[in-house]
Amino acid sequence: MPKSSALPNLRHIRLFVAFADKGSLTAAAETLGITQPAASQAIHALEDALGATLISRADMKPTAEGETALVRFRRISDFVRQAPAAARLASKLDAMLSWPHLRAVSAFLTHGSFSAAARGLGQSEPAVQRAAREAEMIMGIVLFEGTGRTIHLNSSGQHAARVFGLAIAEFESARADLLERLNRFEGRMNIGTLPLTRTFLVPDAVAQLAARYPLAQFEILEGSYDSLMSDLERGRIDILVGALRHNFDSRTLEQERLFDYELRVVGRAGHPLSERHDITPADLSLYSWIIARQGTPSREAFDIMAAGFPPERPARQSVETGSLNVVRGVLLKSDHLALLSAEQIRYDLEAGFLAVVDVALASARRSVGLTVEPQQVVLG
């Protein structure tokens, strides 16, 4: 998370949005109740923070860079205004709150306490606690409950922390967008990856992006679908890559399909079924299985397949894991079987360590794609 010195005043962002809406810096200054010189100084500070010219001094219109930043600035204001507040204050939050307020509340949700939030922000605990309590007073509602070590965010506080985290992430995205326009992306991209794409799609994409943007930094985070979705919704990661969900339901995120893949039955090289053909469900039921966690597309495909096993020999669900390393280790040292895509284990197949069993499966085709915020810019 950026330090406060790297973030411009929220009021400066609000001023630029007002300038774009009014078509005049003078009118924008009047709307915000500040002088023309103060407005000009604020715009200069905003441009310095972003390293870009946002307003053309020739015709006093947004530059191409200004139009790019404006999309993010509007979303920052929208996120801040989505935070719960007393009715009379809701539309004014982006004018009243500051980045330290947003960062303190957001960091509490991330780290779980004021002391941990302070360490994460590189500030003193009293400073972080003071900023969080100021945010609470400005918003006119209670965000924190409990005392001492039992202090926690209530439901309103959690909601505020989530949208504040998204607002902070939006500014960093604005900076990244502007750098990318100059083909010199120098920022950091946090990528969440699910098991299916950890061994081929994400590493291949990062290698290409790193070659194109040598100053960029990439962090790859692994985890369960639920935990990574939570990170994405809070702005902790920029994009989630993996198998798409049929029952996807989000008001703030969207899925984008990239391609389809097919799950296959896989075992070790030399497995008793690896050289056979015309394999039946009864043959598959003779072996123990490594299965994916409940709620994943791979587990859904396994359940459909296992429903066709003989009633007297139900599937032996020996190992449940989301770790491909565990799956590979068990497959290589036993006669277990698993459902995997050929892409996941392409190196093991090429090296002759694992083998695909010659059996067709119904309902084994799934889609891989991206989960992002709508209109999220993805480097390419």
Secondary structure, DSSP 4 states (H G I P E B T S, - for coil): ---GGGS--HHHHHHHHHHHHHS-HHHHHHHHT--HHHHHHHHHHHHHHHTS--EETTTTEE-HHHHHHHHHHHHHHHHHHTS---TTTGGGHHHH--HHHHHHHHHHHHHSSHHHHHHHHTS-HHHHHHHHHHHHHHHTS--EESSGGG-EE-HHHHHHHHHHHHHHHHHHHHHHHHHHHTT---SEEEEEE-GGGTTTHHHHHHHHHHHH-TT-EEEEEE--HHHHHHHHHTTSSSEEEEEPPTT---SS-EEEEEEEEEEEEEEETT-TTTT--S--HHHHTTSEEEEPPTTSHHHHHHHHHHTTS-TTS--EEEEE-S-HHHHHHHHHTSS-EEEEETTTTHHHHHHTSEEE-S---TT-EEEEEEEE-TT-----
